[in-house]
Amino acid sequence: MKTIGLFFGGLGNEHEVSIKSAKNIAANFPEEKYKLALIYWSKKGNFYLVKNLNELNKNKRKVSLEDFKKLFDIAFLITHGKYGEDGVMQSLLESQKIKYCGCHALSSALCMDKGVFKQFLLSEKINQVKFLVLDYNLENNQEIINKISQIKTTFKLPLYIKPANSGSSVGITKIDKINQITQAIKEALKHDSKVVIEEGLINPREIEIAVLGNKKLIISKPGELNLAKDFYNYDDKYKLGQAKVIIPANISEKQIREITFLAEKIYKLCGCSGLARVDFFMANNKIYLNEINTLPGFTNISMYPMLIMNKGISYKELIEKILELAY
């Protein structure tokens, strides 16, 4: 019987979300087929083999990268965000020749960096909202000033300012007045040195679709995130539970076909494998790509497992399929 190393926690700002996802996976784990090893990645960067997801500081044993092969056969990463979802953790596993679930290093890095991802898919003529990227590591002060000036004169409000490498809506600010842009950029810079600024849509609908597979893909029906207010932030997602999930989304057959076609195309263009959730906006009967999430949440309110379960696949069967796709 193979042992699965379930990795959770991590160095990023989605540490707590990752723990919630891990608890859900462990509760639905196919124990009749696999053994489970819980690998906790602490905020300080250490890895621990733990016994209990509810008591992470008890009965834990520190392990090193070189120990991984002795502990498990396949890694199941649920390490959302920076370092766990951006190709870093994937590269560490590849350096040890360890099989793991989900997208591999290059694909993970491409999809995690919203700036690179959006510019890449712009070249493929995928429809998106108007955006600009500010890279504080690579651009000088005058270049940044010129771009902000361009935004002030050519972008329509509202604007969304977000860190390029973050998830779960961490660090994102919506602004309705242009004089709020400086403070919003400062907030995004707490999480990354690269900032993406997007032009907002009027009354957009948020449509998400789940993709599962390597060569042969299972693609869910689109689901809709019905927001309690006009901006869905971290607290709304994981603390307050204020958004309503509608599966399947109430959209036309033509829109379903278009979104399904785009999701498959984007998944393949980005070299994705295993699983990913592709997110869109809809406004004025137009479809806009938002982003792709290569390690979607697995909490009890996460869209990805709900979309797949809507196809008649149970939570446990979903975990089994993800494990079978590891390479």
N, C-alpha and C positions, 0 to 999 in steps of 0.2 A: 504494500500500500504506500503510495507516494505521500510525502509531507509537503504541505503548502505553507510558505512563509507569508503571513499577512502583515504587510508593512503599513504602519499608521503613525500619526503625529507629524513630525517633520519640523524644519527650521522656519518655514514660511508663516504667513499671517492667517493661514487656514488650519492651524494645528488642531483646534477644538472641533472643527467640522469633520476633519479626518477621523478623529476618535469616534464621533457619532456614526460615521459611515462604517467604521470597523465593527462597532457593536452590532449594527444591523446585519452585516455580512456573517459575523460569528454566530448570530442567533439563527441564521438560515443556512448554515454551512452543511454541505453533504458529507456528514461524518461517516456514513456507511461506505464511502468511496475513497476519502482522503483523511489523513491526519492534519491537524492544524497547529502551526507554531506561530505564536503572537510575537511580532517584532516591533517594539515601541522605539520610535526615533524621537529622542528628547529634544527640547528647544535648544539645549546646549550642544547638540550634534552627536550625542552618544547613542548607540544602539543597545537595546536591552531585550532579552528573552523574558517575557512576563507570563504569569499564570492566569491573571485575572484582569479583564479590561476595566473593571470598576475600581481596582486598587493597583494603580500603575507603579506605586512606590513600594509595594510589598512583594516579596518573593520574586525579585527581578535579578537577572544575571547579565552583566555587561558582556557584549559580544563584539567582535571585530569583523571587518569586511572579509578577512581570511577564514572566519568561522562559518560563514554563510552556507557553504557547500556541505558542511557537516550537519547543519540544522534542518535543511529543507531541500526539496528537489525543484520546486517552482516558486517564484515570487509573485504574489498578488499585491500590487501597489495600490494603496488608496491614500497616498500622500499628496493631497491637493496642493496646488500652488507652487511657488518658487522652490527650487531644488528637488522637489519630488515629482513634479509634473512637466518640468521644462527640459528634460533630457539628462540632467545631472545624475539622478538616481539610476536612470536607465543605463547610462554609460558605466557607472560603477558595477552594475550587474553584468553588463557585457564584458567588462574587463576580467571578470571571474568565470566567464562562460556559463552563466546561470540563466536558465529559461525564465521568462517573466511574461505576465499578461499585459495586454494593451499596446499602445503605439511605441515604436522604438525611438532611439535618441534623437535622430534628425527631425522626424515628424513631430515628436513631442516639443522640441525647441521651436520649430516653425509655428506650431499652433498656439503655443503659450505666449509668444511675443506678439501682442496685438498689432504693433506697428509693422513688423516684418510681414506678418500674416496678411494684413489688410493691403499692403503694397503689392505683395505677391499675387493676391487674387484680383487686384485691380488690373494687373497686367493680363489676366485671363478673362477680363471683361465681365466679371461677376458684379452685379449691381449692389452698391453699398451707399450709405449716407456719405455726404461730403466730410472729409477728415484731413487733419494735418498732424504730423508727429514732431514733437520737440525732443531732441536727444541732447541732454545736458552734459553727457560725457564726450560727445563727438562734435558738437556745434559750439562756436564761440558766442559770446554775449550779443554781438551785433546780429548774428544770424537768428538767434532766439528772438531778439527784439523785433526784427523784420517780420518773422513769422507771426508773432502775436499781433503786430500791426495789421498784417494781412487778414488774420482772423477777425479782428475788430471791424474791419471795413467790408469784408466779403462774406462772412458767415451770418446766417440768420439765427436768432435766439429761438428757443433755448439751446444751450450748449451742454455737452456732457464732457467732463474732464476726468480722465482715468489713467492710472498707472498702466504702462504697457504690459508688465509682467505681474499680474495679480488675478485673483478670481473671487467668486462669491460676493461680488460687488464691493469688495474692500477697497477703500481709497477713492471711490467714485463720487463726484459732486455734480449735481445738476445746477446750472445757473440761469437765471432769467434776466439778469442785468449784467452788462458787459464789464462794469467796474468790479464785479465779483471774481473775475478771471484770475487775478494774481493770487488770491487766497486759495482758490480751488486748485491751482497749479501747485502751490506749496503743500497742500494736503496730499496730492498724488505723488509728489516727490518724496514723501515719507516712506513710500513703498517701492519706488523704482526711480532710476535716473532718466528714464524715457517716459514721456507723457503723450497720450493720444487725446486729441480734441476733436469731438464729433459734433456735427450739426444735428440738432434734434428734429424729430418728426412731430407732426400734429396728430394727437390721439392715436399713437401707434398701437398695434396689437403685437404681443410677443408670442411667436410660434416656435416650438422646439420639436425636434425629431431625433429619434434614437437610431443609431446604426450599430450593428453587431456583426463581426465577421472579418475574415481575411480576404480570400478570393471570392467566396460565395457570401453575399451579404443578406442579412435580415434587416429590413428597414421598417420602422414602426409607422403607424398613422401619426400625423402631426398632432401635438397637444398644444393647448394655449394656457398661458399664465395670465390670469385675470387679476390685475393689480388692485389692491385696496386704495392705492393712491397713485400718482403719476410717476413715481420713481421707487423701484424695488431695491432697497439696500440690504446690507448684511443682517441687520436686526429683524427686518421684515421676513427674510428668508429663514433664519435659524433660531430666532428667539421669540418673535411675536406670532409667526405663522399666519400673517395677514393676507397672503396671496391665495387665490383660489385656482386650483388646477382643473382644467377641462380637457378630458380625453374621451373621444377624439375632438379636435377643435372643430368648431362650427364654421367651416369654410367650404367653398364650392369644390366640386370634383376637379375642375380645371386648376384651381389653386393647389389642391392636394397633389396633383400630378406634377405641377411645376416645382413645388417645394421638395417632393420626393426625388425628382430628377436632379435638382441642385444639390441636395444633401449627398447623394451618391457621387456626383461629379466632384464636389469639394473634398469629400472623404478620400477619393482616389487621387486627386491632384496633390493633396497634402501627404500622400503616402501613409495614410492611417491604417492601423491594423488592430484587431481585437474589438475595440469598442470606442465610440465617441458620441457626443451629443452635438448636433448642429443647430444653432439658434438663428432665427430670422426675425425681422420686423415686417409688419404689413401696414401700409397706409395708402389711402387713395387708390386701392386696388393694385398697388405695386408691392413687389416683394424685395426686401433688402437683406443681404447677409449681415448678421451681427458678429458672431464668432463661432468657434468650434472648441468644445471642451473635451480633451482627450482622457481625462480622469474625472468623469462626472460624479456628482454626489450620490451616495448610497444611503442617506439618512431616511427616516420614515416619511419625510415630506419631499424627497428628491424626485424630480421628473423622470430621469432616465429609467430606473427600474419600473416605474408605473407605466411608462410608454411600452416597454417590452412586455410587461405582464398583460397589457391590453390585447396583445396578440395571442394570448392563451399560454404563455410561457410562465411558469411559476418562478418565484424569487430564487428558490433552490436550483431550479433548472437553469436559470440565467447564470448563476455562479458556476455551475458545471460547464456550461457552454463557454464562458470566458476562460476557464481553466484549460479546456480542450484546445483553445485557440492559441495558447502560449507557445512561443518559439524563441 
